[in-house]
Amino acid sequence: MATSKVGSIGEYIREQRTRAKISLRQLADVSGISNPYLSQIERGLRKPSAEILQQIAKGLRISAEALYVQAGILEDREADTDVMAAVRADLLLTERQKQVLLDIYASFLKENEATGATGTGFADAAAPDDRPAPAPPEPHESHGKEEVG
C-alpha cells in the first residue's frame, strides 16, 4: 500500500540524516525546505515530490536516485555491489565524484562482461591470502661510498 511507502521514505530520510549527523533544521536549511514540511515527510505524513526528494538528497549529499527508489518513483535496479554501495554511502564524496566513480566501475564491469573476464587475474592476485607478507628490503648502507654499476 502507498501509505507504507510514504512512511518508509520518511524513515529512510531520517536514518540518512542521523547518519550524516545533521539536525532536522540544518537539513531544512541546506535543502531549502521548510522545517515543518521536512518534519512531516520524516514522520510519514506527507509524500514528497521528486523535486523535493532531489533537494533533500542534495542536502544529505546522497543519491537522489536512492530516494526515488525508496519513494517508489523509480523501480529498483539491479542490486548494488559492495563497491557501488560503498561509493554511494561515502559522505566525503560529492554527488559528481560518486557518479564518476560509479561510471568508471560500470565501464569496467561492462568490459569484463564483453571479454568474458571474471574475477580471476589481477584482482585475485591482489586479494589477501594466508601467505606472509614479504619482508621489507634491508636498508642500503653506503657509508659515503658511491657504488658504480
N, C-alpha and C positions, 0 to 999 in steps of 0.2 A: 504494500500500500504506500502511496506517495508520502503520507504523513511521517512514516518511519524514516523515509529517505531524507525528509527535511530535517528531522531531529538528528539524523546521523551526520549530515553536513555540518550542522551547528556544533555537534560534539567533536567532529574532526577538526574544525577551525579552532575550537577551544584547546584541543590537545596540541595542535601545532603552535598556537600562541604561547601555551605554557612551556612547551619545549624550547621555544625561542626566548623564553624568559622576558616577555614584554606584557605589560598590563593591557587591559581592555581599552583604556583611554589612549595609551600610546599607539595601539593598533588603529584605533579610530582616527587619530591624528595623522598618522603616516599614510593611511589608505584613503583618507578624505571621506569617510563615512561617519555619520553621527554616532556618538557613543550609545544612545538608547537603541538605535536601529541595529547596531552590531550586537548589542546585548540580546535583543530579541532573536536575532539569527542564531546566536550560540545556544540559546535556550530552546530552539526549535519552533518558535512562534511565528517566524517569517521565513519565506522562501526567497533567497536572494536570486537576482537575475544573473546572467552570465557576466554582464558588465561589473556588477558589484563583486562577484566572485573574483574577477580579474583584479580589481582594486585591492581586495583582501589578500590575494596571492602575492601581489607586488609588495604589500605591507609586511607580509610574513616572509617574503623572499623565498617562496616556494613556487612550484609549477602551477600555473592556472589550470592546466590540463588535469592535474591531480584533483583539484577542487571540482572541475566539471564532471569528472567520472564519479566522484563521491556524491555529487548532487544529482546524478542520473542524467545530466545533459549530454554527456558523451558515453559511448559504450566503452567498457573496459577493454583495453588492448591486451596483447599477449602479456603474460606475466613478466614483470621486470626480472632481469638477472640481478644477482647481488651487486654487480658493478653499477648497473643503472639505478638501483635503489639507493646505493651509497652516494652517487653523484647528486641525485635529486634531493636527498636528505641533508646534504652538506650546507650548513648555514653560512660558511665563509665564502662560498662562490656566488657570483651574481647569476641571474637567470640566463644572461647571454653566455657566460662561461659554462654553465651547466649544459646549455643546448649545444654548444660547440663540442664539448667532450662527448655528449651522447651521440652527436652526428658522426664523430670520428669513430667511436666504438661501433656504431651501427655499420659503418662502411667496412670495418674490419670483419665483422660477423658476416656481412654480405659477400665479401671477398672469399672468406673461408668456405662459405656455402657453395659458391660458384666453382671453386677449385677442388672441392671435396675434402679440404683440410679439416682436421678436427683438433682436439686439444692435445695432440701429440706434437712433439717438436720442441721449440724453444720454451713454451710455457711449461711443459713437463720437465724440461731440463732445469728450469729455474725454480721449480717447486721444491719446497723444503722436504728433506727426507732424513733417514737415520744416519747418513754419513756425517762424520765430524767435519767441522769447518776447517779449511786449510789454514795452516799456521801462517802468521804474518811473516813477511820477509825480514830477515835479520838486518839490522841497520848496517850500512856500509861505513866503515871507518877508514878514512883516507889519511889521517894524521898529517895533513898538509901536503901529502904527495899526490900528484895527479897521475892517473893511470893513462897510459897511451894504448889505444886499441886499434 
